Amino acid sequence: MEERQTIAGSIVLQDVSFAISGSALTRASIDDVPVRLGEASPRVTLPLGTTSISVSLSAGALAKRYLFVFHRGAAVLQQLAYGKASNPDVSDGFGISVSLSGDTLAVGAHHEASAATGVNGNQADNTAFDSGAVYVFVRSGASWTQQAYLKASNTGSNDLFGYSVSLSGDTLAVGAHRESSAATGANGNQADNSAGASGAVYVFVRSGASWTQQAYLKASNTGVGDSFGQAVSLAGDALAVGAPNEASAATGVNGNQADNSANASGAVYVFVRSGPSWTQQVYLKASNTGVSDGFGTSVSLSGDALAVSAYGEDSAATGVNGSQANNSAADSGAVYVFVRSGPSWTQQAYLKASNTGVSDFFAYSVSLSGDTLAVGAPRESSAATGVNGNQADNSAGDSGAVYVFVRSGASWTQQAYLKASNTGVGDSFGQAVSLAGDALAVGAPNEASAATGVNGNQADNSANASGAVYVFVRSGPSWTQQVYLKASNTGVSDGFGTSVSLSGDALAISAYGEDSAATGINGNQADNSAPSAGAVYLFH
């Protein structure tokens, strides 16, 4: 006997897992492969279109077969939640950063002003200007609730705690790149504020529903103004931290950290965890370290690979592993890919845009997923639209573009050149990117349409810098734009798409300039009495 069930899924639903249990069951299999009862099965990939998955159950001599037919893309991506801080205030910037992992979402608010420390402290005390906070939300079914309110263990004015966040399972890394301790390494002295804007990273862990701070991390060569923690990327027990204003002239792996002759060249530090303890594993620099390159502005870890951006890099090279010595294209930008074998890191690739241009800011954002890398260039100026259009037309200044690279073995090639479906001057398409498998979300926080919701009118430019997000999906080697997203309460200067994060069947989008004074989930969106308080929108 077979029962058939048809399930319509959105384009961001890329795989499924089954947990099969029952007191009378003796065996279970998925697509004729046995699975353990009471445990989540291995995940089954869902390509675009229709996928049938058979589940067979046995109870002694009795057997039954179920056929689940998934239609990925049949369901419209829709907004299910509108999230606000539990203590929204003017200019808090809730949503400057977002990170989604399964059913958990972390949201940074770098200008929040409470003097609280640790977990779930007093949110009403606003005596620590721009100290920053992070809010953790969790999903049960289709409902989201706030689980925790996090502050640094050494909260200080102007520290900007929450400017960057990265969530991986039950671990959360939070950057505070203006923190001022002169400590080095893990869990040093937090009270010494003699190294202004050196930066710090705080690691929190969850047990059940409770969060605690596990580590306080500093660079091995803490320096004034280095901005350690401006970017973070967490993957399991590995954490990459960007310090784009670090000043060493070293190149490559574990070079001389003491030479400060290359101002704002930037560095990246990788930490690893063993049990509850974190240690620095490597100190990374660009292969062509240069003044003001900003190496480490954005970082993305996936498995044993790490992508590092340097959007201020100046080479006029194009493509993969070109000449790094020609500095005639100021602020064109570059990406450096590093790979790890055991504890050892090496640079694998040096990536440039296929249409390198002065001030394009290629690599302002990066997102790595397996063997695919998305790179945003929010100041690229082509007037092309869609996929693989004309890159040579520079009539749409700062419209922005995204470049997709893929790896085969150790070799990288550019797979696609992506533009918005409504390319516009100053839209900053690519300021944020999030890649998960064959789905890619691209933020354009300065896009100007007054549309709301899903696939609205893109031609109306009456809401300046309201922002938009574009979702692309890959089938084989080909990318297509599937969805154009706007906020449910589109507003001028809201910056919808400032930060984006894809995970599982959900997409989180921030609008850190949104103005509502609402609190929590699905509050009043029409009240604009808290300018730039910020908001987050969750689509499923």
PAFIVO-399455 format. One line per field, with one value per residue (C-alpha): x, y, z; residue in one letter; residue number from 0. Coordinates in steps of 0.25 Angstrom, whole numbers. Example, Ala and Ser with C-alpha at 12.3 -4.5 7.8 and 13.67 -1.06 7.14 Angstrom:
BEGIN
X	c(49; 55)
Y	c(-18; -4)
Z	c(31; 29)
residu	c(a; s)
num	c(0; 1)
This chain:
BEGIN
X	c(0; 5; 0; 4; 6; 9; 17; 19; 32; 39; 51; 60; 56; 68; 68; 59; 62; 52; 51; 44; 39; 28; 27; 23; 32; 44; 50; 50; 56; 57; 58; 61; 73; 71; 71; 71; 58; 57; 68; 69; 72; 83; 78; 72; 75; 63; 67; 57; 45; 39; 46; 39; 44; 39; 38; 36; 32; 31; 25; 28; 22; 14; 19; 15; 21; 19; 22; 26; 26; 33; 31; 42; 38; 23; 21; 22; 33; 26; 28; 25; 31; 34; 44; 48; 57; 51; 56; 56; 61; 65; 77; 80; 83; 76; 79; 93; 96; 88; 92; 82; 85; 74; 63; 71; 74; 84; 82; 92; 89; 103; 97; 89; 92; 90; 101; 96; 106; 105; 91; 78; 82; 75; 71; 66; 79; 84; 97; 106; 105; 107; 112; 103; 95; 91; 77; 75; 61; 57; 46; 36; 27; 24; 25; 38; 41; 52; 61; 72; 78; 93; 103; 118; 125; 132; 121; 127; 122; 126; 130; 119; 117; 108; 114; 117; 110; 112; 103; 107; 97; 98; 110; 110; 122; 120; 129; 132; 142; 143; 146; 158; 165; 180; 179; 184; 179; 167; 161; 171; 169; 157; 158; 170; 165; 178; 177; 165; 157; 166; 154; 149; 141; 131; 127; 114; 109; 95; 91; 76; 70; 81; 93; 106; 119; 130; 141; 147; 156; 167; 177; 191; 196; 186; 187; 180; 170; 172; 157; 158; 144; 139; 136; 133; 130; 128; 127; 126; 139; 146; 145; 150; 152; 155; 163; 163; 171; 182; 195; 206; 213; 214; 209; 203; 202; 208; 217; 223; 212; 221; 223; 213; 217; 205; 194; 180; 185; 177; 178; 170; 172; 166; 163; 159; 152; 156; 145; 142; 155; 159; 173; 178; 182; 187; 190; 187; 191; 189; 199; 200; 198; 196; 193; 178; 174; 165; 168; 158; 146; 138; 141; 134; 137; 132; 138; 153; 152; 152; 149; 155; 151; 160; 151; 161; 171; 176; 181; 175; 176; 163; 159; 167; 181; 185; 196; 196; 206; 199; 192; 185; 171; 169; 159; 155; 156; 160; 157; 167; 163; 171; 170; 173; 180; 181; 185; 193; 187; 191; 186; 179; 174; 174; 161; 157; 145; 143; 141; 151; 148; 153; 145; 136; 138; 138; 138; 131; 123; 127; 119; 125; 117; 124; 131; 123; 127; 118; 125; 118; 123; 113; 119; 121; 114; 109; 94; 92; 81; 80; 90; 103; 99; 108; 119; 125; 114; 117; 105; 99; 108; 109; 97; 105; 108; 110; 120; 119; 132; 132; 143; 147; 158; 167; 164; 154; 146; 135; 122; 113; 112; 99; 91; 78; 65; 63; 78; 78; 88; 93; 85; 97; 93; 103; 105; 101; 101; 97; 99; 94; 95; 89; 81; 87; 81; 86; 84; 82; 80; 79; 69; 58; 45; 32; 27; 24; 25; 28; 30; 24; 26; 41; 39; 34; 46; 39; 45; 59; 69; 57; 65; 62; 67; 68; 68; 75; 75; 84; 80; 93; 102; 91; 86; 73; 66; 54; 49; 49; 47; 43; 39; 24; 26; 35; 40; 50; 64; 61; 72; 65; 75; 87; 89; 84; 85; 80; 78; 70; 56; 57; 63; 66; 67; 70; 66; 75; 69; 54; 47; 36; 35; 29; 35; 36; 30; 19; 17; 11; 19; 12; 18; 30; 34; 47; 56; 67; 63; 63; 56; 57; 48; 47; 43; 40)
Y	c(0; 14; 27; 40; 54; 66; 78; 91; 98; 111; 113; 114; 100; 92; 79; 72; 62; 52; 47; 34; 28; 19; 9; -2; 1; -9; -3; 9; 13; 26; 23; 9; 13; 8; 19; 19; 20; 33; 40; 51; 44; 49; 61; 59; 70; 76; 82; 92; 86; 72; 62; 49; 43; 29; 26; 11; 7; -7; -13; -27; -34; -21; -11; 2; 12; 27; 35; 50; 59; 72; 83; 93; 107; 104; 112; 127; 132; 140; 149; 142; 151; 166; 166; 178; 179; 177; 192; 199; 213; 224; 221; 208; 201; 188; 180; 185; 170; 157; 143; 131; 117; 107; 112; 123; 137; 147; 162; 172; 187; 194; 207; 202; 209; 200; 199; 185; 173; 159; 152; 158; 170; 183; 188; 202; 208; 216; 222; 214; 221; 213; 201; 191; 179; 166; 160; 145; 140; 125; 119; 109; 104; 118; 126; 134; 139; 146; 137; 146; 160; 159; 170; 169; 165; 179; 188; 201; 214; 214; 199; 196; 182; 175; 181; 167; 154; 140; 128; 113; 104; 107; 116; 131; 140; 155; 166; 179; 186; 199; 192; 197; 187; 185; 170; 159; 145; 138; 143; 154; 167; 174; 186; 192; 202; 207; 202; 210; 203; 191; 183; 170; 157; 151; 136; 132; 117; 112; 100; 98; 112; 118; 126; 129; 136; 125; 134; 148; 149; 159; 159; 153; 167; 176; 191; 204; 206; 192; 189; 174; 168; 177; 164; 150; 136; 124; 110; 99; 100; 110; 125; 135; 150; 161; 174; 182; 194; 185; 191; 180; 180; 165; 156; 142; 133; 135; 147; 158; 164; 175; 183; 194; 201; 198; 206; 199; 188; 178; 164; 152; 143; 129; 123; 109; 102; 90; 87; 101; 107; 116; 118; 126; 116; 126; 140; 143; 155; 157; 152; 167; 174; 189; 202; 204; 191; 187; 172; 166; 175; 163; 148; 135; 121; 108; 95; 97; 109; 123; 135; 149; 162; 174; 184; 195; 187; 194; 184; 185; 170; 162; 148; 138; 139; 151; 161; 167; 177; 187; 197; 206; 202; 209; 202; 192; 181; 167; 154; 144; 129; 121; 106; 98; 85; 80; 93; 99; 110; 114; 124; 116; 128; 142; 147; 160; 164; 161; 176; 182; 196; 208; 209; 197; 192; 178; 169; 178; 166; 151; 138; 124; 111; 99; 101; 113; 128; 140; 154; 167; 180; 190; 202; 195; 203; 195; 198; 183; 175; 160; 150; 151; 164; 175; 178; 190; 200; 209; 218; 214; 218; 211; 202; 189; 175; 161; 151; 136; 128; 112; 103; 90; 83; 95; 103; 115; 121; 132; 125; 137; 152; 157; 170; 174; 173; 188; 193; 207; 218; 217; 205; 198; 184; 174; 182; 169; 155; 141; 128; 115; 103; 108; 120; 134; 146; 160; 172; 186; 195; 208; 203; 213; 206; 208; 194; 185; 170; 160; 163; 177; 189; 191; 203; 213; 220; 229; 223; 227; 217; 208; 196; 183; 168; 159; 144; 136; 121; 112; 100; 93; 104; 115; 125; 132; 143; 137; 147; 162; 165; 178; 181; 180; 195; 201; 214; 225; 222; 209; 201; 188; 178; 184; 170; 157; 142; 129; 116; 104; 109; 123; 137; 148; 162; 175; 189; 196; 210; 206; 215; 208; 208; 194; 183; 169; 161; 166; 179; 192; 195; 209; 216; 224; 230; 224; 228; 217; 208; 197; 184; 170; 163; 148; 141; 126)
Z	c(0; -3; 1; -7; -1; -10; -3; -9; -5; -7; -16; -3; 2; -3; 5; 15; 26; 32; 47; 47; 61; 66; 77; 68; 56; 54; 41; 32; 19; 10; -4; -1; 8; 23; 33; 49; 56; 65; 58; 47; 34; 24; 17; 3; -7; -15; -28; -35; -39; -35; -26; -21; -8; -3; 11; 15; 29; 35; 48; 48; 36; 33; 23; 17; 7; 6; -6; -3; -15; -13; -23; -20; -25; -26; -13; -13; -4; 6; 18; 31; 42; 44; 56; 64; 77; 90; 94; 80; 81; 71; 63; 69; 56; 59; 47; 43; 43; 43; 43; 42; 45; 45; 54; 61; 57; 62; 60; 63; 67; 68; 73; 84; 97; 109; 120; 123; 122; 119; 116; 118; 126; 128; 114; 120; 124; 112; 118; 109; 96; 84; 92; 84; 86; 80; 80; 78; 72; 71; 62; 66; 54; 47; 60; 64; 78; 84; 93; 98; 99; 99; 103; 104; 117; 117; 111; 107; 100; 85; 85; 74; 79; 69; 57; 52; 56; 51; 56; 55; 62; 77; 76; 73; 70; 71; 67; 74; 65; 73; 86; 93; 101; 99; 102; 93; 90; 98; 111; 114; 122; 118; 127; 120; 110; 105; 90; 85; 74; 74; 74; 80; 78; 88; 86; 93; 94; 96; 105; 103; 103; 111; 106; 113; 108; 105; 101; 99; 87; 83; 72; 74; 71; 76; 71; 72; 61; 55; 56; 59; 59; 48; 40; 46; 40; 49; 44; 54; 63; 54; 54; 44; 49; 40; 44; 32; 38; 43; 38; 36; 23; 24; 13; 13; 25; 39; 35; 43; 51; 57; 45; 44; 31; 23; 29; 28; 19; 28; 34; 37; 49; 50; 63; 66; 78; 85; 96; 102; 99; 87; 81; 70; 58; 48; 44; 29; 20; 5; -4; -9; 4; 1; 9; 10; 4; 15; 15; 24; 22; 19; 22; 19; 24; 18; 22; 20; 11; 14; 5; 10; 3; 1; -6; -6; -13; -26; -37; -51; -53; -57; -54; -46; -42; -50; -48; -34; -36; -45; -36; -46; -43; -29; -20; -31; -20; -19; -12; -7; -4; 6; 9; 21; 22; 36; 44; 32; 23; 9; -1; -13; -22; -24; -31; -38; -46; -60; -63; -52; -50; -42; -29; -32; -18; -23; -10; -1; 2; 0; 3; 1; 1; -3; -16; -20; -16; -18; -18; -17; -24; -20; -27; -41; -51; -63; -67; -71; -64; -61; -64; -72; -78; -84; -74; -82; -81; -69; -70; -57; -46; -33; -38; -33; -38; -32; -38; -36; -36; -35; -32; -38; -31; -27; -39; -39; -51; -52; -54; -55; -55; -48; -48; -43; -51; -49; -49; -45; -42; -27; -24; -17; -22; -16; -3; 4; -1; 5; -2; 2; -8; -21; -15; -14; -7; -12; -4; -11; 1; -7; -18; -19; -22; -14; -16; -4; -2; -13; -28; -27; -37; -39; -48; -37; -32; -22; -9; -9; -2; 3; -2; -9; -9; -21; -20; -31; -32; -40; -48; -54; -57; -60; -51; -52; -43; -37; -27; -24; -10; -3; 12; 16; 20; 10; 14; 9; 14; 22; 15; 13; 9; 18; 22; 17; 22; 16; 24; 21; 17; 22; 18; 28; 23; 31; 29; 39; 36; 38; 47; 55; 70; 70; 79; 77; 66; 56; 63; 57; 45; 42; 54; 50; 63; 65; 53; 49; 60; 50; 47; 41; 32; 31; 18; 17)
residu	c(m; e; e; r; q; t; i; a; g; s; i; v; l; q; d; v; s; f; a; i; s; g; s; a; l; t; r; a; s; i; d; d; v; p; v; r; l; g; e; a; s; p; r; v; t; l; p; l; g; t; t; s; i; s; v; s; l; s; a; g; a; l; a; k; r; y; l; f; v; f; h; r; g; a; a; v; l; q; q; l; a; y; g; k; a; s; n; p; d; v; s; d; g; f; g; i; s; v; s; l; s; g; d; t; l; a; v; g; a; h; h; e; a; s; a; a; t; g; v; n; g; n; q; a; d; n; t; a; f; d; s; g; a; v; y; v; f; v; r; s; g; a; s; w; t; q; q; a; y; l; k; a; s; n; t; g; s; n; d; l; f; g; y; s; v; s; l; s; g; d; t; l; a; v; g; a; h; r; e; s; s; a; a; t; g; a; n; g; n; q; a; d; n; s; a; g; a; s; g; a; v; y; v; f; v; r; s; g; a; s; w; t; q; q; a; y; l; k; a; s; n; t; g; v; g; d; s; f; g; q; a; v; s; l; a; g; d; a; l; a; v; g; a; p; n; e; a; s; a; a; t; g; v; n; g; n; q; a; d; n; s; a; n; a; s; g; a; v; y; v; f; v; r; s; g; p; s; w; t; q; q; v; y; l; k; a; s; n; t; g; v; s; d; g; f; g; t; s; v; s; l; s; g; d; a; l; a; v; s; a; y; g; e; d; s; a; a; t; g; v; n; g; s; q; a; n; n; s; a; a; d; s; g; a; v; y; v; f; v; r; s; g; p; s; w; t; q; q; a; y; l; k; a; s; n; t; g; v; s; d; f; f; a; y; s; v; s; l; s; g; d; t; l; a; v; g; a; p; r; e; s; s; a; a; t; g; v; n; g; n; q; a; d; n; s; a; g; d; s; g; a; v; y; v; f; v; r; s; g; a; s; w; t; q; q; a; y; l; k; a; s; n; t; g; v; g; d; s; f; g; q; a; v; s; l; a; g; d; a; l; a; v; g; a; p; n; e; a; s; a; a; t; g; v; n; g; n; q; a; d; n; s; a; n; a; s; g; a; v; y; v; f; v; r; s; g; p; s; w; t; q; q; v; y; l; k; a; s; n; t; g; v; s; d; g; f; g; t; s; v; s; l; s; g; d; a; l; a; i; s; a; y; g; e; d; s; a; a; t; g; i; n; g; n; q; a; d; n; s; a; p; s; a; g; a; v; y; l; f; h)
num	c(0; 1; 2; 3; 4; 5; 6; 7; 8; 9; 10; 11; 12; 13; 14; 15; 16; 17; 18; 19; 20; 21; 22; 23; 24; 25; 26; 27; 28; 29; 30; 31; 32; 33; 34; 35; 36; 37; 38; 39; 40; 41; 42; 43; 44; 45; 46; 47; 48; 49; 50; 51; 52; 53; 54; 55; 56; 57; 58; 59; 60; 61; 62; 63; 64; 65; 66; 67; 68; 69; 70; 71; 72; 73; 74; 75; 76; 77; 78; 79; 80; 81; 82; 83; 84; 85; 86; 87; 88; 89; 90; 91; 92; 93; 94; 95; 96; 97; 98; 99; 100; 101; 102; 103; 104; 105; 106; 107; 108; 109; 110; 111; 112; 113; 114; 115; 116; 117; 118; 119; 120; 121; 122; 123; 124; 125; 126; 127; 128; 129; 130; 131; 132; 133; 134; 135; 136; 137; 138; 139; 140; 141; 142; 143; 144; 145; 146; 147; 148; 149; 150; 151; 152; 153; 154; 155; 156; 157; 158; 159; 160; 161; 162; 163; 164; 165; 166; 167; 168; 169; 170; 171; 172; 173; 174; 175; 176; 177; 178; 179; 180; 181; 182; 183; 184; 185; 186; 187; 188; 189; 190; 191; 192; 193; 194; 195; 196; 197; 198; 199; 200; 201; 202; 203; 204; 205; 206; 207; 208; 209; 210; 211; 212; 213; 214; 215; 216; 217; 218; 219; 220; 221; 222; 223; 224; 225; 226; 227; 228; 229; 230; 231; 232; 233; 234; 235; 236; 237; 238; 239; 240; 241; 242; 243; 244; 245; 246; 247; 248; 249; 250; 251; 252; 253; 254; 255; 256; 257; 258; 259; 260; 261; 262; 263; 264; 265; 266; 267; 268; 269; 270; 271; 272; 273; 274; 275; 276; 277; 278; 279; 280; 281; 282; 283; 284; 285; 286; 287; 288; 289; 290; 291; 292; 293; 294; 295; 296; 297; 298; 299; 300; 301; 302; 303; 304; 305; 306; 307; 308; 309; 310; 311; 312; 313; 314; 315; 316; 317; 318; 319; 320; 321; 322; 323; 324; 325; 326; 327; 328; 329; 330; 331; 332; 333; 334; 335; 336; 337; 338; 339; 340; 341; 342; 343; 344; 345; 346; 347; 348; 349; 350; 351; 352; 353; 354; 355; 356; 357; 358; 359; 360; 361; 362; 363; 364; 365; 366; 367; 368; 369; 370; 371; 372; 373; 374; 375; 376; 377; 378; 379; 380; 381; 382; 383; 384; 385; 386; 387; 388; 389; 390; 391; 392; 393; 394; 395; 396; 397; 398; 399; 400; 401; 402; 403; 404; 405; 406; 407; 408; 409; 410; 411; 412; 413; 414; 415; 416; 417; 418; 419; 420; 421; 422; 423; 424; 425; 426; 427; 428; 429; 430; 431; 432; 433; 434; 435; 436; 437; 438; 439; 440; 441; 442; 443; 444; 445; 446; 447; 448; 449; 450; 451; 452; 453; 454; 455; 456; 457; 458; 459; 460; 461; 462; 463; 464; 465; 466; 467; 468; 469; 470; 471; 472; 473; 474; 475; 476; 477; 478; 479; 480; 481; 482; 483; 484; 485; 486; 487; 488; 489; 490; 491; 492; 493; 494; 495; 496; 497; 498; 499; 500; 501; 502; 503; 504; 505; 506; 507; 508; 509; 510; 511; 512; 513; 514; 515; 516; 517; 518; 519; 520; 521; 522; 523; 524; 525; 526; 527; 528; 529; 530; 531; 532; 533; 534; 535; 536; 537; 538; 539)
